[in-house]
Amino acid sequence: MSEQVTYVSTRDVDEQIESYSDVLLQGLAPDGGLFVPDAVPQLSADTLRTLSGKPYTELFTHVKGLLVGQDIPAQAQRQIAQGAYNEENFPGAYDGNIVPVYQIQPDLFIQQLSNGPTGAFKDMALQPLARDMDFVLAQRGGWVALLGATSGDTGSSAEAAVKGLNTMGLVMLSPETGMSAFQRAQMGRLSGENIYNVSIPGRFDDCQNIVKAIKKDPEFAHLGAVNSINWGRVASQIPYYVSGYLQAVGENIGQPVDFVVPTGNFGNVLAGHIARKMGVPIRKLIVATNENNVLDRLIQTGVYEKPVEAQITTSPSMDITVASNYERLVYELFSNDPTLTSKYMREFERTGRVDFADFGLPADVLQKLGFDSGSSTAQNRLDTIAWVYHIGGGIIDPHTADAVYVARHKKASGVPMVCMSTALPVKFEDTVREAIGHVPPREPRFAHVEAEGQGGFDLVPNSPEAVKDYLRRKIGSFAQL
Ligand SMILES: *Cc1c(COP(=O)(O)O)cnc(C)c1O
């Protein structure tokens, strides 16, 4: 942990170097690019052996420490990990292993990433992210207002992480319709103190567009971000790949493993790619999508093409048409050239379509880099939930089912496959009931969510100006820290 890790923006031709704290508080780089590590730190086979069997908080502190450096001292990082992944947040954790891997078939595993406070894997990253920000802000003596938009899982996960911290306040925009009653109530019950829930009469895209418009206004330029382009989120997701790998191979460190990842914004699978670059023997990262299969088509054809709009599916947290984190991979494909990266991304932003062929790259360049892909339909997911249940693999949610479906339909290669479980079935009970005729009993912490979360939302008109007024009224001044 003695080396100082540094970051650059994917679009910065001057290659200005930033530290972890700076990229954490900025979110998006000022030039519109995303921050990536200048050089990826390495995990040797010996280190992997040492980490095998360690409690998750220890493994996390070591691996993430390589990406944070001196900005947060090791002892503080350990406390952050212990606070984020404590028993209250992860009551279902077994023996301190909060990301357990279990086998459902020869060579087919599930890694459970959704034991956190809101029942979605986003807790794995947002719990430590809020604490990292709190640490840095406390040191600098600052306070920051965060503004976000959610279609469901991000909202409650970010709110659960930020609630009660006195260095920040969070305003979360969500569409008035479209979220499940459970998701809405999970957010509503966290309103108050430093959490503001705003309901927008419109769709998720409207909420996201309002956030983008407000951030362009100099008055609000210093609002912070908790969405998945924040490098702090990616950094906190890398350790569970290390743990998942070690659990899947046991003594056979060095044996290759494939991971299958239910994907929307490309944040989770990008963390897997960084873990692989750090030295974890991951053979393939298999991107699993639903009917919104932009990334599947990209990996198979080399063409990245945005559809007119996202389809609403039974795995709604993956209903995304633009995968924000993909730019980090684009930068690598262009050998860290910010000019080519900007050109490719601008072409996409302008026309909604880019083809590797027009940039001198082979159509299968992502496959050559170790990615593969597949997608599922609503029926495939129902069938897969039923199949896993009938073979004794337990009850999975529709996002996890997407990954298991894609894994089962890849040709057997003798390499173990680990499917990431990104949500608990309690969040999507209607689909689970349709698949197997019943739902698992609710854990006590989720038993009365709908009843507890009545209300808690301020209704604000669907326009950036209306939300700006709301921010001025609720938060006051937005001076630079
Ligand atoms: C956010 C989310 C995903 C997609 O993750 P990305 O990092 O955006 O690719 C998948 N499943 C669930 C349940 C989620 O909440």
The ligand as a Tripos MOL2 file, in Angstrom:
@<TRIPOS>MOLECULE
LIG
   15    15     1     0     0
SMALL
NO_CHARGES

@<TRIPOS>ATOM
      1 C1        -27.5060   -2.1620  -11.1250 C.3       1 LIG1
      2 C2        -27.8750   -3.5800  -11.2680 C.ar      1 LIG1
      3 C3        -27.3490   -4.3800  -12.3000 C.ar      1 LIG1
      4 C4        -26.4310   -3.8300  -13.3820 C.3       1 LIG1
      5 O1        -25.1370   -3.5080  -12.9060 O.3       1 LIG1
      6 P1        -24.1740   -2.5650  -13.7520 P.3       1 LIG1
      7 O2        -23.0020   -2.3180  -12.8970 O.co2     1 LIG1
      8 O3        -24.9740   -1.3100  -14.0290 O.co2     1 LIG1
      9 O4        -23.8390   -3.2660  -15.0170 O.co2     1 LIG1
     10 C5        -27.6970   -5.7130  -12.3460 C.ar      1 LIG1
     11 N1        -28.5480   -6.2480  -11.4310 N.ar      1 LIG1
     12 C6        -29.0710   -5.5120  -10.4330 C.ar      1 LIG1
     13 C7        -30.0210   -6.1480   -9.4890 C.3       1 LIG1
     14 C8        -28.7560   -4.1610  -10.2960 C.ar      1 LIG1
     15 O5        -29.2850   -3.4380   -9.2980 O.3       1 LIG1
@<TRIPOS>BOND
     1     1     2 1
     2     2     3 ar
     3     2    14 ar
     4     3     4 1
     5     3    10 ar
     6     4     5 1
     7     5     6 1
     8     6     7 2
     9     6     8 1
    10     6     9 1
    11    10    11 ar
    12    11    12 ar
    13    12    13 1
    14    12    14 ar
    15    14    15 1
@<TRIPOS>SUBSTRUCTURE
     1 LIG1         1 GROUP 0 **** ****
